[in-house]
Amino acid sequence: MSGSRRPLRLAINGYGRIGRCFLRALHEAGLDSRFQVVAINEPADLASIAYLTRFDSTHGRFPGKVEAEDDHLLIAGQAVSVTHAREPEAVDWAALEIDLVVECSGQYSDRAGISRFLAVGVPRVLLSHPANSAADVDATVVYGINHQQLTGAERIVSNASCTTNAVVPLLDLLERELGLSQVLLTTLHSVMNDQPLIDGYHHTDLRRTRSAMQSIIPVSTGLARGVERLLPSLAGKVQAKAIRVPTHNVSAIDLVLAVDKEVSASQVNRLLAEAAAGPYQGLMAYSEETHASIDFNHDPHSAVVDGSQTRKVGPRLINLLVWFDNEWGFANRMLDVTRHWQGLWSASSSPDSTLQR
Ligand SMILES: NC(=O)c1ccc[n+]([C@@H]2O[C@H](COP(=O)([O-])OP(=O)(O)OC[C@H]3O[C@@H](n4cnc5c(N)ncnc54)[C@H](OP(=O)(O)O)[C@@H]3O)[C@@H](O)[C@H]2O)c1
């Protein structure tokens, strides 16, 4: 099935912010004939699904015609079957001949849960969040850092988190070039749909009961462990805080780094600028312009280093500011991982091993 030259058949499970961005990234990249989203499973009704595909307050109008017909969508002329189940078993994935489910509901974090898709005819699942542990997936991938370790035999891959994608390339580079003895990360993350607009109950997290638009809200995060999962040389050296801020999209990371080699702030900036112009092109960018977060809305990079905010205190303490579009950058990395992974499992195409798009 997967070895033929027919387009890859994708399904999106959970068609919220990331699910919709993934579909749109596919279309904006002009890849929709090679990688077809043939199914969406999302509890919302068809009319709302069509409406929020067409109009997006953050990313603007969809660049193509979107229509709702009977039980499916027509997106830029392609038919997309739509189901509304909360249980994977309630969808006939096998009949849809799905090659990959892009899982964007965030509801499946352990192997038993994710395997429910595999048990009902889905060959592979790409998760839009980190699994509970490394053992719950076959691989956790940050594109540009370890995607080359995929073999094509994996059935469950996690695309890590947006913040992990933003910070791991940077830390990987600085660990190699300068050595890192301690890392403190503070994420300033835009609001998400797991927060209420005004105060409301949340089943598991008191902080997520508070109005998203009225407060700066510290929330729990597994970022430090997520970074260490990708960069084992930093095990025990990373701590992180996550703070939700009342902006609709684009986030920032404030990084405090104790480095082994003595360097100046301008040397660090030069290193980052050269990496952005060289090996990390397309993945990481560098800017010294005067920015506010909105400047990075719909920016496809995993991270943009703001060189104007680099600070240094004492011989070895560096402070960096990094911007990232938590929705669009991440959705584009899911697309990159899909393309690369597909190249590996499909006998008819060769792996996409470059960072250049
Ligand atoms: N937003 C970001 O910046 C971002 C970035 C990177 C990664 N992520 C991760 O991506 C995942 C999704 O985030 P999001 O921001 O896209 O959330 P979202 O906007 O809330 O979208 C999730 C969608 O999945 C639906 N859903 C819930 N349970 C489902 C099920 N069992 N089967 C199918 N659909 C189901 C939800 O419907 P209901 O609302 O009716 O339950 C909702 O429409 C999370 O794990 C998040 O951590 C998010």
PDBQT file of the ligand as one rigid body, heavy atoms in Angstrom, charges set to zero:
ROOT
HETATM    1  N1  LIG A 401      -1.402  25.387  20.368  1.00  0.00    +0.000 N 
HETATM    2  C1  LIG A 401      -0.073  25.296  20.392  1.00  0.00    +0.000 C 
HETATM    3  O1  LIG A 401       0.631  26.308  20.376  1.00  0.00    +0.000 OA
HETATM    4  C2  LIG A 401       0.584  23.936  20.396  1.00  0.00    +0.000 A 
HETATM    5  C3  LIG A 401       1.897  23.839  19.928  1.00  0.00    +0.000 A 
HETATM    6  C4  LIG A 401       2.519  22.598  19.905  1.00  0.00    +0.000 A 
HETATM    7  C5  LIG A 401       1.862  21.478  20.362  1.00  0.00    +0.000 A 
HETATM    8  N2  LIG A 401       0.580  21.603  20.831  1.00  0.00    +0.000 N 
HETATM    9  C6  LIG A 401      -0.088  20.386  21.306  1.00  0.00    +0.000 C 
HETATM   10  O2  LIG A 401      -1.001  19.939  20.307  1.00  0.00    +0.000 OA
HETATM   11  C7  LIG A 401      -2.162  19.357  20.951  1.00  0.00    +0.000 C 
HETATM   12  C8  LIG A 401      -3.394  20.111  20.482  1.00  0.00    +0.000 C 
HETATM   13  O3  LIG A 401      -3.287  21.471  20.849  1.00  0.00    +0.000 OA
HETATM   14  P1  LIG A 401      -4.237  22.577  20.194  1.00  0.00    +0.000 P 
HETATM   15  O4  LIG A 401      -3.709  23.875  20.666  1.00  0.00    +0.000 OA
HETATM   16  O5  LIG A 401      -4.418  22.309  18.752  1.00  0.00    +0.000 OA
HETATM   17  O6  LIG A 401      -5.589  22.251  20.983  1.00  0.00    +0.000 OA
HETATM   18  P2  LIG A 401      -7.101  22.554  20.551  1.00  0.00    +0.000 P 
HETATM   19  O7  LIG A 401      -7.166  23.803  19.750  1.00  0.00    +0.000 OA
HETATM   20  O8  LIG A 401      -7.907  22.442  21.790  1.00  0.00    +0.000 OA
HETATM   21  O9  LIG A 401      -7.469  21.339  19.579  1.00  0.00    +0.000 OA
HETATM   22  C9  LIG A 401      -7.678  20.023  19.994  1.00  0.00    +0.000 C 
HETATM   23  C10 LIG A 401      -8.937  19.509  19.294  1.00  0.00    +0.000 C 
HETATM   24  O10 LIG A 401      -9.036  18.092  19.490  1.00  0.00    +0.000 OA
HETATM   25  C11 LIG A 401     -10.400  17.799  19.802  1.00  0.00    +0.000 C 
HETATM   26  N3  LIG A 401     -10.461  16.526  20.535  1.00  0.00    +0.000 N 
HETATM   27  C12 LIG A 401     -10.472  16.328  21.880  1.00  0.00    +0.000 A 
HETATM   28  N4  LIG A 401     -10.539  15.012  22.165  1.00  0.00    +0.000 NA
HETATM   29  C13 LIG A 401     -10.555  14.371  20.974  1.00  0.00    +0.000 A 
HETATM   30  C14 LIG A 401     -10.577  12.992  20.624  1.00  0.00    +0.000 A 
HETATM   31  N5  LIG A 401     -10.614  12.033  21.554  1.00  0.00    +0.000 N 
HETATM   32  N6  LIG A 401     -10.556  12.662  19.312  1.00  0.00    +0.000 NA
HETATM   33  C15 LIG A 401     -10.531  13.629  18.348  1.00  0.00    +0.000 A 
HETATM   34  N7  LIG A 401     -10.503  14.961  18.638  1.00  0.00    +0.000 NA
HETATM   35  C16 LIG A 401     -10.507  15.314  19.926  1.00  0.00    +0.000 A 
HETATM   36  C17 LIG A 401     -10.832  18.965  20.632  1.00  0.00    +0.000 C 
HETATM   37  O11 LIG A 401     -12.254  19.014  20.731  1.00  0.00    +0.000 OA
HETATM   38  P3  LIG A 401     -12.910  19.500  22.140  1.00  0.00    +0.000 P 
HETATM   39  O12 LIG A 401     -12.387  20.878  22.371  1.00  0.00    +0.000 OA
HETATM   40  O13 LIG A 401     -14.382  19.433  21.861  1.00  0.00    +0.000 OA
HETATM   41  O14 LIG A 401     -12.475  18.524  23.194  1.00  0.00    +0.000 OA
HETATM   42  C18 LIG A 401     -10.217  20.128  19.861  1.00  0.00    +0.000 C 
HETATM   43  O15 LIG A 401     -11.049  20.569  18.808  1.00  0.00    +0.000 OA
HETATM   44  C19 LIG A 401      -1.906  19.475  22.464  1.00  0.00    +0.000 C 
HETATM   45  O16 LIG A 401      -1.325  18.273  22.900  1.00  0.00    +0.000 OA
HETATM   46  C20 LIG A 401      -0.903  20.614  22.563  1.00  0.00    +0.000 C 
HETATM   47  O17 LIG A 401      -0.087  20.521  23.711  1.00  0.00    +0.000 OA
HETATM   48  C21 LIG A 401      -0.079  22.807  20.832  1.00  0.00    +0.000 A 
ENDROOT
TORSDOF 0
